[in-house]
Amino acid sequence: MITTEQLSGPENQLLRSLMDNLPDNIFIKDRQSRFVISNLACARALGALNPGELAGKTDRDFFPAEMANQLYADEQALMRSGTPLNREELVANPRTGEARWLQTRKAPLRDQDGNIIGLVGVSRDITEQKQAGKAPIGADGQLQAMLDSLSERIYLKDAQSRFIQCNQAFAQSLGVENPQRVVGKTEADFLPAEKARQLQEDDRNICQSGQPILNKLERYAPPTGDVVWTSITKLPVRNPAGGPMGMIGILRDVSDLKRTEKELERTHRRLLETSRMAGMAEVATGVLHNVGNVLNSINVSAALITERLRESKSSGVAKVVKLLREHSADIGRFLTEDERGSQVLAYLEQLAEHLEREQLAMREELKSLVLNVGHIKEIVTTQQNYARISGVIETVTVPDLVEDALKIHGGAYVRHGVTVVREFATVPTISVDKHKVLQILVNLFHNAKYACDAGGKNEKQVTVRIKTAGEGRVKIEVADTGVGIAPENQGRIFSQGYTTRKGGHGFGLHSGALAAQQLGGALTVHSDGPNLGATFTLELPLLPPPQEKSDDPSADKPT
């Protein structure tokens, strides 16, 4: 064991005086890496006023735990093997926080018998040489100035996860104003132990594997304030021999971008709702047209019944009754001998025949009236079945969906002379949001009718086909013989606000395409060109797509 007595005495006073006047840090440690003797430069480098304050202490009394443990492990290995150490180290002054580069040499200290009883170390400050050896921009601080001008948080670490350099933004994120006070330290000096351990483990993995982390998103929810999102990039740095030398970290605050994405998402939902309401307006317009057509027939039937009641001969019965009451005392003579009375029976016979025909005619009109009222009820009921909040998934047959859409809008086809041809193949049932499918189909039938009208052909036909579309999918085709679509317009037909029809709003097909995507399907179009008709194809999955899980990770402050 080394003792201070061994190193004291008149013969060593000259040696101590010499040591205290040297600029290099000189120290001697025992087998337990405790300081036995040191010079004034070494004491001041460790934040002490005089060498006596170091006696009996270890690096753990001056440096962060991880760094002190590494120094201890290195020194114990040196004293076991007897092999000297010679390395460059970046060390922060424990008192001022200023980081300096030191070239440290450590050699085993032996007794008279050759046994290792400790070590002797000499550290020389080579900070100026290191700075002079950098590129010219580093020599005068231009690199640091450039880094400080960036809003991104940037740092450099060595292979032991110690900070070599960082910019002002990164230092401030750790609660430090001067970036130099970060140099030589690790996350353990600023963050909770568990978080620091995790980050340092990540650093070791990056340095060993050479695999970078690029634009990794981390979410930090402080107890107060807004959620902070950080994009993290970590790049390994290799020495010329290919070994790990350290890493570069770049942290970018993307909270504003995430908030903008959220706002865009909300805007997109509002647009979808607007489009959905526009689609519902199309449905309502079709319903009103159909109800209006039926109401015309009801008005005709009601007018005919009113007219027949006004012209009815039933009032003649009252006249006959009055006449017979006047001759009730001699009713027999009146019917046989009186000229008027003798005509009563013939009149009643004719009146009965007329009333029977009148009753039959009004019965037919009333039957038509009841049928038309029932038709209106069916149209309104169909609309009510779909005018519910969307998002409810139901298992339905595809033909039923198509027929319901035709019931809502099909009356316009009759009025405009459009023939509907059904080509329905046998397909499985589907689980789907019926409202969204109806919205798409009514828009397609609505546009097909207008396309046929604009085509100017005598034969107006819309063919509706139901087919399978590969495993787990079906498709519905709506093909018209109408005006067709020019090739340059087919790529724009589903764009919001785009329309080729006068008075059109450009919502129908756009909302239909969006709704198809939400259903996990697609809406496409094909046309051979102007006046050659068009075919719109709605493809749907048999089962609804899985709901996306919200990625809401919880993390501590990122580094």
C-alpha positions as CSV (number, residue, x, y, z in Angstrom):
1,M,0.0,0.0,0.0
2,I,1.2,3.5,-0.8
3,T,1.3,6.0,2.1
4,T,1.8,9.7,2.2
5,E,4.8,9.0,4.5
6,Q,6.5,7.1,1.8
7,L,6.2,10.1,-0.5
8,S,7.2,12.7,2.1
9,G,10.5,13.7,3.6
10,P,13.1,16.2,2.6
11,E,14.2,14.2,-0.4
12,N,10.8,14.5,-1.9
13,Q,10.1,18.2,-1.2
14,L,12.0,19.2,-4.3
15,L,9.9,16.7,-6.3
16,R,6.6,18.2,-5.0
17,S,7.8,21.7,-5.7
18,L,8.6,20.7,-9.2
19,M,5.3,18.9,-9.7
20,D,3.3,21.9,-8.5
21,N,5.0,24.1,-11.0
22,L,4.2,21.9,-14.0
23,P,1.1,22.7,-16.0
24,D,0.3,19.0,-16.5
25,N,-2.0,17.2,-14.1
26,I,0.2,14.7,-12.2
27,F,-1.2,12.2,-9.7
28,I,-0.5,8.9,-8.0
29,K,-3.2,6.4,-6.9
30,D,-3.2,3.3,-4.8
31,R,-4.6,-0.2,-5.7
32,Q,-8.1,1.0,-4.9
33,S,-7.7,4.0,-7.3
34,R,-7.6,6.4,-4.5
35,F,-5.6,9.6,-4.8
36,V,-2.5,9.5,-2.7
37,I,-0.6,12.4,-4.1
38,S,-1.3,15.0,-6.8
39,N,0.0,18.3,-7.9
40,L,-1.7,21.7,-7.9
41,A,-2.8,21.6,-11.6
42,C,-4.5,18.2,-11.0
43,A,-6.3,19.5,-7.9
44,R,-7.6,22.6,-9.7
45,A,-8.7,20.5,-12.7
46,L,-10.9,18.5,-10.3
47,G,-12.3,21.6,-8.7
48,A,-10.2,21.5,-5.5
49,L,-8.2,24.3,-4.0
50,N,-5.2,22.3,-3.1
51,P,-3.8,18.8,-3.6
52,G,-4.6,17.8,0.0
53,E,-8.3,17.9,-0.7
54,L,-7.8,14.9,-3.2
55,A,-6.1,12.6,-0.7
56,G,-8.1,9.4,-0.1
57,K,-10.7,10.3,-2.7
58,T,-11.5,8.7,-6.0
59,D,-12.9,9.8,-9.3
60,R,-16.4,9.0,-8.0
61,D,-16.1,12.1,-5.8
62,F,-15.6,14.4,-8.8
63,F,-17.1,12.9,-12.0
64,P,-20.6,11.5,-13.0
65,A,-21.1,7.9,-12.0
66,E,-20.8,6.4,-15.4
67,M,-17.6,8.2,-16.3
68,A,-16.1,7.5,-12.8
69,N,-17.0,3.8,-13.1
70,Q,-15.3,3.6,-16.5
71,L,-12.1,5.3,-15.2
72,Y,-12.0,2.9,-12.3
73,A,-12.5,-0.2,-14.5
74,D,-9.7,1.0,-16.8
75,E,-7.3,1.6,-13.9
76,Q,-8.0,-1.7,-12.3
77,A,-7.4,-3.5,-15.6
78,L,-4.1,-1.6,-15.9
79,M,-2.9,-2.7,-12.5
80,R,-3.9,-6.3,-13.2
81,S,-2.2,-6.5,-16.5
82,G,0.7,-4.1,-15.9
83,T,0.1,-2.5,-19.4
84,P,0.2,1.3,-19.5
85,L,-2.6,3.4,-20.9
86,N,-2.3,6.2,-23.3
87,R,-5.5,7.9,-24.5
88,E,-7.2,11.2,-25.2
89,E,-10.2,12.1,-23.1
90,L,-12.8,14.9,-23.1
91,V,-13.3,15.8,-19.4
92,A,-15.5,18.5,-17.9
93,N,-14.2,20.5,-14.9
94,P,-16.5,19.5,-12.0
95,R,-16.6,23.1,-10.7
96,T,-16.9,25.2,-13.8
97,G,-18.4,22.7,-16.2
98,E,-15.9,23.7,-18.9
99,A,-14.9,20.7,-21.1
100,R,-11.2,20.2,-21.9
101,W,-9.4,17.6,-24.0
102,L,-6.7,15.8,-22.0
103,Q,-4.0,13.4,-23.2
104,T,-3.7,11.0,-20.3
105,R,-0.8,8.5,-19.7
106,K,-1.1,6.0,-16.8
107,A,1.5,3.5,-15.9
108,P,1.7,0.9,-13.1
109,L,3.7,1.9,-9.9
110,R,5.8,-1.0,-8.5
111,D,7.5,-1.6,-5.1
112,Q,11.1,-2.8,-4.7
113,D,10.0,-6.4,-5.3
114,G,8.2,-5.5,-8.6
115,N,4.7,-5.8,-7.2
116,I,2.2,-3.3,-8.5
117,I,1.1,-1.1,-5.6
118,G,-0.7,1.6,-7.6
119,L,-0.3,3.8,-10.7
120,V,1.1,7.1,-11.7
121,G,-0.8,9.3,-14.2
122,V,0.0,12.4,-16.2
123,S,-2.7,14.4,-18.1
124,R,-1.8,17.2,-20.5
125,D,-4.4,19.7,-21.7
126,I,-4.4,19.4,-25.5
127,T,-7.6,21.4,-26.1
128,E,-5.9,24.0,-28.2
129,Q,-4.1,21.4,-30.3
130,K,-7.4,19.6,-30.8
131,Q,-9.1,22.7,-31.9
132,A,-6.3,23.7,-34.2
133,G,-6.4,20.2,-35.7
134,K,-10.1,20.7,-36.7
135,A,-11.2,22.2,-40.0
136,P,-10.7,26.0,-40.2
137,I,-14.3,26.7,-39.2
138,G,-13.8,25.0,-35.8
139,A,-10.7,27.0,-35.0
140,D,-12.5,30.3,-34.5
141,G,-15.8,29.0,-33.3
142,Q,-17.6,29.3,-36.6
143,L,-18.9,25.7,-36.4
144,Q,-20.4,26.4,-33.0
145,A,-21.9,29.6,-34.2
146,M,-23.4,27.8,-37.2
147,L,-24.9,25.0,-35.0
148,D,-26.3,27.6,-32.6
149,S,-28.1,29.3,-35.4
150,L,-30.1,26.2,-36.1
151,S,-33.5,25.6,-34.5
152,E,-32.9,21.8,-34.5
153,R,-31.3,20.3,-31.4
154,I,-27.9,18.9,-32.4
155,Y,-25.3,17.0,-30.5
156,L,-22.2,14.9,-30.9
157,K,-21.2,12.0,-28.5
158,D,-18.2,9.8,-28.1
159,A,-18.4,6.0,-27.9
160,Q,-19.1,6.2,-24.2
161,S,-22.3,8.4,-24.8
162,R,-20.5,11.5,-23.5
163,F,-21.4,14.7,-25.2
164,I,-18.6,16.1,-27.2
165,Q,-20.4,19.1,-28.6
166,C,-23.9,20.5,-28.8
167,N,-25.7,23.6,-30.0
168,Q,-27.6,26.2,-27.9
169,A,-31.0,24.7,-28.7
170,F,-30.0,21.3,-27.4
171,A,-28.4,22.7,-24.2
172,Q,-31.5,24.8,-23.5
173,S,-33.7,21.7,-23.9
174,L,-31.7,20.2,-21.0
175,G,-32.1,23.3,-18.9
176,V,-28.5,24.5,-19.5
177,E,-27.7,27.9,-21.0
178,N,-24.1,27.3,-22.0
179,P,-23.5,24.4,-24.4
180,Q,-20.0,24.0,-22.9
181,R,-21.6,22.9,-19.7
182,V,-23.1,19.9,-21.4
183,V,-19.7,18.7,-22.9
184,G,-18.3,15.7,-21.1
185,K,-21.5,14.8,-19.4
186,T,-24.2,12.2,-20.3
187,E,-28.0,12.0,-20.2
188,A,-27.7,10.7,-16.6
189,D,-26.7,14.2,-15.5
190,F,-29.9,15.7,-16.9
191,L,-32.7,13.1,-17.2
192,P,-34.3,10.5,-14.9
193,A,-32.2,7.4,-14.4
194,E,-34.4,5.0,-16.3
195,K,-34.8,7.3,-19.3
196,A,-31.0,8.0,-19.4
197,R,-30.3,4.2,-19.2
198,Q,-32.7,3.6,-22.1
199,L,-31.1,6.3,-24.3
200,Q,-27.6,5.1,-23.5
201,E,-28.6,1.6,-24.4
202,D,-29.9,2.9,-27.7
203,D,-26.6,4.7,-28.3
204,R,-24.6,1.5,-27.7
205,N,-26.8,-0.4,-30.1
206,I,-26.4,2.3,-32.8
207,C,-22.6,2.4,-32.4
208,Q,-22.2,-1.4,-32.4
209,S,-24.6,-2.1,-35.3
210,G,-23.8,0.9,-37.4
211,Q,-27.6,1.2,-38.1
212,P,-28.9,4.7,-37.9
213,I,-32.3,5.9,-36.5
214,L,-34.0,8.1,-39.1
215,N,-36.9,10.5,-38.3
216,K,-38.3,8.4,-35.4
217,L,-41.3,10.2,-33.8
218,E,-41.5,10.4,-30.0
219,R,-44.4,11.9,-28.1
220,Y,-43.8,13.7,-24.8
221,A,-46.8,14.8,-22.7
222,P,-45.7,17.1,-19.9
223,P,-47.9,17.5,-16.8
224,T,-48.8,21.0,-18.0
225,G,-48.8,22.4,-21.4
226,D,-49.2,21.0,-24.9
227,V,-48.0,17.7,-26.1
228,V,-44.6,17.8,-27.7
229,W,-43.7,15.7,-30.8
230,T,-40.0,15.2,-31.7
231,S,-38.5,13.7,-34.8
232,I,-35.2,12.0,-33.9
233,T,-32.3,11.1,-36.1
234,K,-29.2,9.4,-34.8
235,L,-26.2,8.6,-37.1
236,P,-23.2,6.5,-36.0
237,V,-19.7,7.8,-36.6
238,R,-16.9,5.4,-37.4
239,N,-13.1,5.9,-37.1
240,P,-10.8,5.2,-40.1
241,A,-10.5,1.6,-39.0
242,G,-14.2,1.1,-39.0
243,G,-14.7,1.0,-35.2
244,P,-17.3,2.9,-33.3
245,M,-16.2,6.5,-32.6
246,G,-19.4,8.1,-31.5
247,M,-22.7,9.4,-33.0
248,I,-24.5,12.5,-34.1
249,G,-28.0,13.3,-33.0
250,I,-30.5,15.7,-34.6
251,L,-33.8,16.4,-32.9
252,R,-36.5,18.4,-34.6
253,D,-39.6,19.7,-32.9
254,V,-42.5,18.7,-35.2
255,S,-45.4,19.6,-32.8
256,D,-46.6,22.3,-35.2
257,L,-46.6,19.8,-38.1
258,K,-48.5,17.3,-36.0
259,R,-51.0,19.9,-35.0
260,T,-51.3,21.0,-38.7
261,E,-51.9,17.3,-39.6
262,K,-54.6,17.1,-37.0
263,E,-56.3,20.3,-38.3
264,L,-56.0,18.9,-41.9
265,E,-57.6,15.7,-40.7
266,R,-60.5,17.7,-39.1
267,T,-60.9,19.7,-42.2
268,H,-60.9,16.5,-44.3
269,R,-63.7,15.1,-42.1
270,R,-65.7,18.3,-42.5
271,L,-65.3,18.1,-46.2
272,L,-66.4,14.5,-46.1
273,E,-69.5,15.5,-44.1
274,T,-70.2,18.3,-46.6
275,S,-69.8,15.8,-49.5
276,R,-72.0,13.3,-47.6
277,M,-74.7,16.0,-47.1
278,A,-74.4,16.8,-50.8
279,G,-74.9,13.2,-51.6
280,M,-78.0,13.2,-49.3
281,A,-79.2,16.2,-51.2
282,E,-79.0,14.1,-54.3
283,V,-81.0,11.4,-52.6
284,A,-83.6,13.9,-51.3
285,T,-83.9,15.4,-54.8
286,G,-84.6,12.0,-56.3
287,V,-87.2,11.2,-53.6
288,L,-88.9,14.5,-54.2
289,H,-89.1,13.9,-57.9
290,N,-90.6,10.4,-57.3
291,V,-93.1,11.7,-54.8
292,G,-94.0,14.5,-57.1
293,N,-94.7,12.1,-59.9
294,V,-96.9,10.0,-57.7
295,L,-98.6,13.1,-56.3
296,N,-99.5,14.1,-59.9
297,S,-101.4,10.8,-60.3
298,I,-103.0,11.2,-56.9
299,N,-104.2,14.7,-57.9
300,V,-105.7,13.4,-61.2
301,S,-107.5,10.6,-59.3
302,A,-108.8,13.0,-56.7
303,A,-110.0,15.4,-59.3
304,L,-111.8,12.7,-61.2
305,I,-113.5,11.5,-58.0
306,T,-114.5,15.0,-57.2
307,E,-115.9,15.6,-60.6
308,R,-117.9,12.3,-60.5
309,L,-119.3,13.2,-57.1
310,R,-120.3,16.6,-58.4
311,E,-122.1,15.0,-61.4
312,S,-123.5,12.1,-59.5
313,K,-127.2,11.1,-60.1
314,S,-127.5,10.0,-56.5
315,S,-129.5,13.3,-55.9
316,G,-132.3,11.7,-58.0
317,V,-132.9,9.2,-55.2
318,A,-133.9,12.0,-52.9
319,K,-136.3,13.4,-55.5
320,V,-138.0,10.1,-55.9
321,V,-138.3,9.7,-52.1
322,K,-139.9,13.1,-51.8
323,L,-142.3,12.3,-54.6
324,L,-143.4,9.1,-53.1
325,R,-143.8,10.7,-49.6
326,E,-146.2,13.2,-51.1
327,H,-148.4,10.4,-52.4
328,S,-148.0,8.1,-49.4
329,A,-151.8,8.0,-48.8
330,D,-152.6,6.7,-52.3
331,I,-149.2,5.2,-53.3
332,G,-150.8,2.3,-55.2
333,R,-153.0,4.5,-57.4
334,F,-150.1,7.0,-57.9
335,L,-147.7,4.3,-59.2
336,T,-150.3,2.7,-61.6
337,E,-152.6,5.5,-62.7
338,D,-150.5,8.8,-62.4
339,E,-148.3,9.6,-65.4
340,R,-145.4,10.6,-63.2
341,G,-145.8,7.7,-60.9
342,S,-145.8,5.2,-63.7
343,Q,-142.3,6.4,-64.6
344,V,-140.8,5.9,-61.1
345,L,-139.9,2.3,-61.5
346,A,-138.2,2.8,-64.9
347,Y,-136.3,5.8,-63.5
348,L,-135.1,3.8,-60.4
349,E,-133.9,1.0,-62.7
350,Q,-131.9,3.5,-64.8
351,L,-130.7,5.2,-61.7
352,A,-129.5,1.9,-60.2
353,E,-127.5,1.1,-63.4
354,H,-125.9,4.6,-63.5
355,L,-125.0,4.5,-59.8
356,E,-123.4,1.0,-60.2
357,R,-121.3,2.3,-63.1
358,E,-120.4,5.4,-61.1
359,Q,-119.4,3.3,-58.1
360,L,-117.3,1.0,-60.2
361,A,-115.4,4.0,-61.7
362,M,-114.8,5.6,-58.4
363,R,-113.7,2.3,-56.9
364,E,-111.1,2.1,-59.6
365,E,-109.9,5.6,-59.0
366,L,-109.8,5.0,-55.2
367,K,-107.8,1.8,-55.9
368,S,-105.3,3.8,-57.9
369,L,-105.3,6.4,-55.2
370,V,-104.5,3.8,-52.5
371,L,-101.7,2.3,-54.7
372,N,-100.1,5.7,-55.3
373,V,-100.2,6.6,-51.6
374,G,-98.6,3.2,-50.9
375,H,-95.9,4.0,-53.4
376,I,-95.2,7.3,-51.7
377,K,-95.0,5.5,-48.4
378,E,-92.6,2.9,-49.9
379,I,-90.3,5.7,-51.3
380,V,-90.3,7.6,-48.0
381,T,-89.7,4.4,-46.0
382,T,-86.8,3.5,-48.2
383,Q,-85.3,6.9,-47.7
384,Q,-85.9,6.7,-43.9
385,N,-84.1,3.4,-43.8
386,Y,-81.0,5.1,-45.2
387,A,-81.3,8.6,-43.6
388,R,-79.6,7.4,-40.4
389,I,-76.2,8.1,-39.0
390,S,-73.6,6.4,-41.2
391,G,-71.1,4.1,-39.8
392,V,-73.4,1.2,-38.9
393,I,-72.2,-2.0,-40.5
394,E,-74.9,-4.4,-41.7
395,T,-74.9,-7.6,-43.7
396,V,-76.9,-7.2,-46.8
397,T,-77.3,-8.6,-50.3
398,V,-75.8,-6.6,-53.2
399,P,-79.0,-6.9,-55.4
400,D,-81.1,-5.4,-52.5
401,L,-78.7,-2.5,-52.3
402,V,-79.0,-1.8,-56.0
403,E,-82.8,-2.2,-56.0
404,D,-83.1,0.2,-53.1
405,A,-81.1,2.8,-54.9
406,L,-83.3,2.3,-58.0
407,K,-86.4,2.7,-55.9
408,I,-85.2,6.1,-54.6
409,H,-84.1,7.4,-58.0
410,G,-85.8,5.1,-60.6
411,G,-88.9,7.3,-61.0
412,A,-86.8,9.7,-63.0
413,Y,-85.8,7.0,-65.4
414,V,-89.5,6.3,-66.3
415,R,-90.1,10.0,-66.8
416,H,-87.1,10.4,-69.0
417,G,-87.6,7.2,-70.9
418,V,-84.5,5.5,-69.7
419,T,-84.5,1.6,-69.7
420,V,-82.8,-0.2,-66.9
421,V,-81.2,-3.6,-67.7
422,R,-80.2,-5.8,-64.8
423,E,-77.4,-8.3,-65.2
424,F,-77.0,-9.7,-61.7
425,A,-74.6,-12.6,-61.1
426,T,-74.7,-14.6,-57.9
427,V,-72.4,-13.0,-55.3
428,P,-71.9,-13.4,-51.5
429,T,-73.6,-11.1,-49.0
430,I,-71.4,-8.2,-47.9
431,S,-71.0,-6.4,-44.5
432,V,-71.0,-2.7,-45.2
433,D,-72.2,0.8,-44.3
434,K,-75.4,0.8,-46.4
435,H,-75.8,4.5,-46.4
436,K,-72.5,5.1,-48.0
437,V,-73.1,2.5,-50.7
438,L,-76.5,4.1,-51.4
439,Q,-74.9,7.5,-51.6
440,I,-72.5,6.2,-54.3
441,L,-75.1,4.3,-56.3
442,V,-77.7,7.1,-56.3
443,N,-75.0,9.5,-57.6
444,L,-74.1,7.0,-60.3
445,F,-77.8,6.5,-61.4
446,H,-78.4,10.2,-61.3
447,N,-75.4,10.9,-63.5
448,A,-76.2,8.1,-65.9
449,K,-79.7,9.6,-66.5
450,Y,-78.2,13.0,-67.3
451,A,-75.6,11.4,-69.5
452,C,-78.4,9.6,-71.5
453,D,-80.4,12.8,-71.8
454,A,-77.3,14.7,-73.0
455,G,-76.4,12.0,-75.5
456,G,-79.5,12.8,-77.5
457,K,-80.1,9.2,-78.6
458,N,-83.5,7.7,-79.1
459,E,-82.6,4.6,-77.1
460,K,-81.6,5.5,-73.6
461,Q,-80.3,2.6,-71.6
462,V,-78.5,2.0,-68.3
463,T,-77.2,-1.4,-67.6
464,V,-76.5,-2.4,-64.0
465,R,-74.2,-5.4,-63.5
466,I,-73.2,-7.3,-60.3
467,K,-70.1,-9.4,-60.5
468,T,-67.4,-10.9,-58.3
469,A,-64.1,-9.1,-58.4
470,G,-61.5,-11.5,-57.1
471,E,-61.3,-13.2,-53.8
472,G,-63.3,-11.4,-51.1
473,R,-64.6,-8.6,-53.3
474,V,-67.6,-7.7,-55.5
475,K,-68.2,-5.0,-58.0
476,I,-71.2,-3.1,-59.3
477,E,-71.1,-1.6,-62.8
478,V,-73.3,1.2,-64.0
479,A,-73.0,1.5,-67.8
480,D,-74.9,4.1,-69.8
481,T,-75.3,4.8,-73.5
482,G,-75.0,8.5,-73.0
483,V,-72.6,11.3,-73.9
484,G,-69.4,9.6,-72.8
485,I,-66.2,11.1,-71.4
486,A,-63.3,12.6,-73.3
487,P,-59.9,10.9,-72.4
488,E,-58.4,14.1,-71.0
489,N,-61.3,14.3,-68.5
490,Q,-61.3,10.8,-67.2
491,G,-58.4,11.4,-64.9
492,R,-60.2,14.5,-63.4
493,I,-63.7,13.2,-63.1
494,F,-63.4,12.4,-59.4
495,S,-61.7,15.7,-58.4
496,Q,-63.6,17.9,-56.0
497,G,-65.5,20.6,-57.7
498,Y,-64.9,19.3,-61.2
499,T,-68.0,18.9,-63.4
500,T,-68.9,18.9,-67.1
501,R,-72.6,19.4,-66.5
502,K,-74.2,22.8,-66.4
503,G,-75.5,23.5,-62.9
504,G,-73.4,20.6,-61.4
505,H,-71.5,21.1,-58.2
506,G,-68.8,18.5,-58.6
507,F,-69.5,16.9,-55.2
508,G,-71.3,13.8,-56.2
509,L,-68.5,11.7,-57.8
510,H,-65.8,13.2,-55.5
511,S,-67.8,12.2,-52.4
512,G,-68.5,8.8,-54.0
513,A,-64.8,8.2,-54.5
514,L,-64.0,9.2,-50.9
515,A,-66.8,7.0,-49.5
516,A,-65.6,4.0,-51.6
517,Q,-62.1,4.5,-50.1
518,Q,-63.5,4.6,-46.6
519,L,-65.4,1.3,-47.3
520,G,-62.1,-0.3,-48.4
521,G,-63.1,-0.3,-52.0
522,A,-62.6,1.9,-55.1
523,L,-64.7,3.9,-57.6
524,T,-63.4,3.9,-61.2
525,V,-64.6,5.0,-64.6
526,H,-64.0,3.9,-68.3
527,S,-65.2,5.5,-71.4
528,D,-64.2,4.9,-75.0
529,G,-64.8,8.6,-75.7
530,P,-67.4,11.2,-76.5
531,N,-70.9,9.8,-77.4
532,L,-69.8,6.2,-76.6
533,G,-71.2,6.0,-73.1
534,A,-69.4,5.4,-69.8
535,T,-69.1,2.6,-67.3
536,F,-68.6,3.4,-63.6
537,T,-67.4,0.5,-61.4
538,L,-67.8,0.4,-57.7
539,E,-65.7,-2.3,-56.1
540,L,-66.3,-3.3,-52.5
541,P,-64.8,-5.8,-50.0
542,L,-67.1,-8.5,-48.5
543,L,-66.0,-7.4,-45.0
544,P,-65.3,-3.9,-43.8
545,P,-61.6,-2.9,-43.5
546,P,-60.1,-3.0,-40.0
547,Q,-60.2,0.2,-38.0
548,E,-56.9,2.0,-37.7
549,K,-55.5,2.0,-34.2
550,S,-54.5,5.4,-32.9
551,D,-50.7,5.7,-32.3
552,D,-50.5,7.5,-29.0
553,P,-47.3,6.5,-27.4
554,S,-46.3,7.9,-24.1
555,A,-42.7,8.8,-23.6
556,D,-40.5,11.0,-21.4
557,K,-38.5,13.9,-22.7
558,P,-36.7,12.8,-25.9
559,T,-33.0,13.0,-26.4
